[in-house]
Amino acid sequence: MYLPKADIYAILKNINNNYYVSQTQPPVFDVLPAIIFRVDNNIINTDLDNNITHQNVDITVDIWAEDSVTASNVLSEVEEALRNNQWQMTNSMDVPNIGNVFHIVSRFTNIF
């Protein structure tokens, strides 16, 4: 079974070393922009002999930034980096701003 967390982290961290990248959200953002990801689905599909034939994997990537333009620019970088690694963006949306931190949530899918 393929476990994608380490690969996703490496892809996202490689975008810009100044971006905070993590699988868990800090209680307070000390560094922005921040990219937080999680694996939402990792579904295996098996053949009649119970061998894995492929996996459907969905990830969510949250982007946090000090302004909307920066958040959108980071999303563009994230989308390109993940697309270059065979991930397809299936959803992206702005989350209403709370305080002075802007938030975009996006979803990507891949089949292994």
C-alpha positions in Angstrom: 0.0 0.0 0.0 1.3 3.4 -1.0 1.5 6.0 1.9 1.8 9.4 0.2 2.6 11.8 3.2 6.4 11.9 2.8 6.1 12.5 -0.9 3.5 15.2 -0.6 5.6 17.0 2.1 8.7 16.8 -0.1 6.8 18.2 -3.1 5.3 21.1 -1.1 8.5 21.9 0.7 10.4 22.0 -2.5 8.2 24.9 -3.8 9.8 27.6 -1.6 11.9 26.9 1.4 10.5 30.1 3.1 7.0 28.6 3.2 5.9 26.8 6.3 4.8 23.3 5.3 3.3 20.9 7.7 0.7 18.2 8.1 -0.7 19.9 11.3 -1.8 23.4 11.8 0.0 25.4 14.5 -2.2 27.1 17.1 -0.7 30.5 15.9 0.8 31.2 12.5 4.3 32.5 13.2 5.4 32.1 9.5 3.2 33.0 6.5 2.6 31.8 3.9 1.8 28.5 5.4 0.8 25.3 3.6 -1.0 22.7 5.6 -1.9 19.3 4.0 -3.7 16.2 5.0 -4.7 12.9 3.3 -8.5 12.7 3.1 -8.9 9.4 1.3 -6.5 6.6 0.6 -8.8 3.9 -0.9 -7.3 0.6 -2.1 -8.9 -1.4 -4.9 -8.2 -5.1 -5.0 -8.4 -7.9 -7.6 -10.0 -11.3 -7.0 -6.8 -12.6 -5.3 -7.0 -9.7 -2.8 -3.9 -7.9 -4.3 -4.0 -4.2 -4.5 -4.5 -3.1 -8.1 -4.6 0.6 -7.5 -5.3 3.3 -5.0 -7.4 6.4 -5.1 -5.8 9.1 -3.0 -7.3 12.6 -2.2 -5.4 15.3 -0.3 -6.5 18.7 1.0 -4.1 21.5 0.9 -4.8 24.6 3.0 -3.0 27.8 2.2 -2.7 30.7 4.7 -1.3 34.1 3.9 -1.3 37.7 5.0 -3.3 38.8 1.9 -5.5 37.3 -0.7 -3.1 37.9 -3.6 -0.3 36.1 -1.9 -2.6 33.2 -1.0 -3.6 32.9 -4.7 0.0 33.1 -5.9 0.9 30.3 -3.5 -2.1 28.2 -4.7 -0.8 28.6 -8.3 2.7 27.3 -7.2 1.1 24.4 -5.3 -1.1 23.4 -8.2 1.8 23.5 -10.6 4.1 21.5 -8.3 1.5 18.8 -7.6 0.3 18.7 -11.3 4.0 18.1 -12.3 3.8 15.0 -10.0 0.5 13.7 -11.4 -1.9 15.2 -8.9 -5.0 16.9 -10.3 -6.7 19.8 -8.6 -10.4 19.0 -8.2 -11.5 21.9 -6.0 -10.3 25.2 -4.8 -12.1 27.9 -2.8 -11.6 31.0 -0.7 -12.6 30.6 2.9 -14.1 33.7 4.5 -11.4 35.8 6.2 -11.2 35.7 9.9 -8.9 38.3 11.4 -6.0 39.3 9.2 -5.1 35.8 7.8 -6.4 34.8 4.4 -7.2 31.1 3.7 -7.7 29.0 0.6 -8.6 25.4 0.7 -7.9 23.1 -2.3 -8.3 19.4 -3.0 -6.2 17.2 -5.2 -6.6 13.6 -6.4 -4.3 10.9 -7.8 -4.5 7.2 -8.7 -1.6 5.0 -8.0 
